[in-house]
Amino acid sequence: MNAINHPNLGNDLPVIVIGAGPVGLAAAAHLLARGIGVKLLEAGPDVGSHVRDWGHIRLFSPWSYNIDAASRALLLKTGWQAPRRSQHPTGAELYTQYLKPLAETPEIASVVEYDARVIAVSRLGFDKMKSSGRDLAPFTILVRKPDGAERIELARAVIDCSGTWSQHNPIGTNGLPVPGEIAARDRIAYGTPDVLTDVRYANQRILVTGAGHSAANVLLDLVALRQRAPQTEIIWAVRGASLARLFGGGANDKLEARGALGRSLENMVAGGQITVHMQSSIAHIETGEPLTVTLRRQHLDPMVIEVDRIIVATGQRPDLTMLREVRLDLDPATESPRILAPMVDPNVHSCGTVRPHGHRELAQPDAGFYIAGIKSYGRAPTFLLATGYEQVRSIAAAIAGDLAAADDIQLELPETGVCSTNLPVETSSCSSSSCSTQSESPAVQVVSGCGTSKAKQTTTQGCC
Ligand SMILES: Cc1cc2nc3c(=O)[nH]c(=O)nc-3n(C[C@H](O)[C@H](O)[C@H](O)COP(=O)(O)OP(=O)(O)OC[C@H]3O[C@@H](n4cnc5c(N)ncnc54)[C@H](O)[C@@H]3O)c2cc1C
């Protein structure tokens, strides 16, 4: 018997799942399938609040990867028609064709509460310092409603699936806002704004920063916008020296659409549709009409450019404030559970393949507390829904005391085709006045302090 099944803990108490995104819903479905009481607390007025925020983006994983098994079982009882396995939904379609119908099944509808924001988690009668008997104390969860009313919920276990989408990284390469960023907030968007429908982007000079799939989606949408708003200027500040990781594994990417996203962007860049500043980061923003942005460039003098709007697609980080009283063991760099960290940390890992993992990697020192879904990756990218579904299947089995099932992790993830071992080797030769960085990345239009150079199969920067 483990602590979370101990009779003194009050097994009549529910398991509380924080967040009704795809993974939180799946957690609820797996717990219900095992006959375990569950409460699903969602901060937003509906399920999938974060997914709906990027509803215009098409997922690169097809439906076959996007539907959880226990959730499917609930849906099939209602006569739900499963979408075609090979199709790629948008975020909006993920919501209308899967998350919303799932939330409306009688089983989930009876356990989900909307407009219920978790403010803090602790253990009944135990602040973080107090140890003796701690594991047998139920969790206490402070919940706030939109009108400010607060209440306490008790739980035998907690699964935090609250995501990271509400905590976008700021612009600074040091993880902080750059000077002027906060003052310019009215012209800065974080994440993946819908530039095709938001009139504020047409015929404007847009600076994009970030080099992940979100940045790729935004840049391709801006190129599409320019078809009908030809004065739109697209400027891309890239911190790194190579775009090979984003351009991706192409045909080697086991998710075809993800490979195609990288290839399309590569073609747009090669065709000069996007002005790229490599090894450049935003250092300062001067508010005014337009915004005056100083780009810090490695080995080159800073460059000052004028833009109308900035889009920051530099990833997200987990909100840990509500977990201040929970005993956590997180990696200091990624802020993901420590055992999981080496598998997802982009400093040491890049293939998009993560060793199958479950309750053991996600459990925290406070017995019965788990972090799952995209929040389990902390600041690391490349989380896939399929990973989250297997995480919560394993956690639900562990809470039920079925350790054989909990440890029988079955997860085969599609590879990106881009690994540390096959990324181009960058060579750099620099002095204080000149710099040249070369890699085998594809053609890139690079603007440096001394003009524009186009290079095929080689990224060459600096020169003067
Ligand atoms: C643009 C984009 C494209 C992506 N494409 C893919 C793809 O193609 N394939 C793929 O597998 N993955 C993809 N992902 C990654 C990942 O699968 C998604 O981010 C997914 O939404 C993660 O699900 P989740 O349930 O872990 O978290 P989320 O979807 O972020 O859900 C978290 C939920 O918790 C709620 N919440 C937050 N704080 C609280 C609180 N304090 N109290 C109560 N509720 C709270 C939120 O309102 C939200 O509903 C993509 C991500 C993004 C951003």
The ligand as a MOL file (V3000), in Angstrom:
LIG
                    3D

  0  0  0     0  0            999 V3000
M  V30 BEGIN CTAB
M  V30 COUNTS 53 58 0 0 0
M  V30 BEGIN ATOM
M  V30 1 C 0.5050 26.5950 -31.1430 0
M  V30 2 C 0.6520 25.2100 -30.5870 0
M  V30 3 C 0.5740 24.1130 -31.4270 0
M  V30 4 C 0.7140 22.8260 -30.9150 0
M  V30 5 N 0.6280 21.7640 -31.7540 0
M  V30 6 C 0.6910 20.5060 -31.2520 0
M  V30 7 C 0.5400 19.3710 -32.1240 0
M  V30 8 O 0.4200 19.4870 -33.3330 0
M  V30 9 N 0.5630 18.1340 -31.5630 0
M  V30 10 C 0.7260 17.9310 -30.2160 0
M  V30 11 O 0.7050 16.7860 -29.7840 0
M  V30 12 N 0.9060 18.9800 -29.3810 0
M  V30 13 C 0.8990 20.2530 -29.8660 0
M  V30 14 N 1.0790 21.3230 -29.0200 0
M  V30 15 C 1.5570 21.0910 -27.6340 0
M  V30 16 C 0.5160 20.6470 -26.5920 0
M  V30 17 O -0.0380 19.4270 -26.9530 0
M  V30 18 C -0.5520 21.6690 -26.3250 0
M  V30 19 O 0.0480 22.8080 -25.7500 0
M  V30 20 C -1.6640 21.1790 -25.3790 0
M  V30 21 O -2.6430 22.1600 -25.2870 0
M  V30 22 C -1.1630 20.8270 -23.9700 0
M  V30 23 O -2.2410 20.3230 -23.2490 0
M  V30 24 P -2.3520 20.4440 -21.6520 0
M  V30 25 O -3.6680 19.8480 -21.2920 0
M  V30 26 O -1.1380 19.9080 -21.0180 0
M  V30 27 O -2.3390 22.0100 -21.3080 0
M  V30 28 P -3.2770 23.1860 -21.8230 0
M  V30 29 O -3.9320 22.8850 -23.1100 0
M  V30 30 O -2.4290 24.3990 -21.7460 0
M  V30 31 O -4.4390 23.2530 -20.7370 0
M  V30 32 C -4.2520 23.7470 -19.4460 0
M  V30 33 C -5.6100 24.1580 -18.8690 0
M  V30 34 O -5.4370 24.5120 -17.4940 0
M  V30 35 C -6.2050 25.6670 -17.2010 0
M  V30 36 N -5.5890 26.3540 -16.0620 0
M  V30 37 C -4.4250 27.0600 -16.0520 0
M  V30 38 N -4.1700 27.5060 -14.8060 0
M  V30 39 C -5.1870 27.0800 -14.0170 0
M  V30 40 C -5.4750 27.2300 -12.6190 0
M  V30 41 N -4.6610 27.9010 -11.8110 0
M  V30 42 N -6.6070 26.6780 -12.1370 0
M  V30 43 C -7.4410 25.9700 -12.9610 0
M  V30 44 N -7.2060 25.8060 -14.2910 0
M  V30 45 C -6.0890 26.3380 -14.8050 0
M  V30 46 C -6.1480 26.4680 -18.4960 0
M  V30 47 O -7.2150 27.3950 -18.5740 0
M  V30 48 C -6.2220 25.3720 -19.5510 0
M  V30 49 O -7.5460 25.0720 -19.9310 0
M  V30 50 C 0.9410 22.6260 -29.5120 0
M  V30 51 C 1.0110 23.7340 -28.6730 0
M  V30 52 C 0.8730 25.0100 -29.1990 0
M  V30 53 C 0.9560 26.1890 -28.2560 0
M  V30 END ATOM
M  V30 BEGIN BOND
M  V30 1 1 1 2
M  V30 2 1 2 3
M  V30 3 2 2 52
M  V30 4 2 3 4
M  V30 5 1 4 5
M  V30 6 1 4 50
M  V30 7 2 5 6
M  V30 8 1 6 7
M  V30 9 1 6 13
M  V30 10 2 7 8
M  V30 11 1 7 9
M  V30 12 1 9 10
M  V30 13 2 10 11
M  V30 14 1 10 12
M  V30 15 2 12 13
M  V30 16 1 13 14
M  V30 17 1 14 15
M  V30 18 1 14 50
M  V30 19 1 15 16
M  V30 20 1 16 17
M  V30 21 1 16 18
M  V30 22 1 18 19
M  V30 23 1 18 20
M  V30 24 1 20 21
M  V30 25 1 20 22
M  V30 26 1 22 23
M  V30 27 1 23 24
M  V30 28 2 24 25
M  V30 29 1 24 26
M  V30 30 1 24 27
M  V30 31 1 27 28
M  V30 32 2 28 29
M  V30 33 1 28 30
M  V30 34 1 28 31
M  V30 35 1 31 32
M  V30 36 1 32 33
M  V30 37 1 33 34
M  V30 38 1 33 48
M  V30 39 1 34 35
M  V30 40 1 35 36
M  V30 41 1 35 46
M  V30 42 1 36 37
M  V30 43 1 36 45
M  V30 44 2 37 38
M  V30 45 1 38 39
M  V30 46 1 39 40
M  V30 47 2 39 45
M  V30 48 1 40 41
M  V30 49 2 40 42
M  V30 50 1 42 43
M  V30 51 2 43 44
M  V30 52 1 44 45
M  V30 53 1 46 47
M  V30 54 1 46 48
M  V30 55 1 48 49
M  V30 56 2 50 51
M  V30 57 1 51 52
M  V30 58 1 52 53
M  V30 END BOND
M  V30 END CTAB
M  END
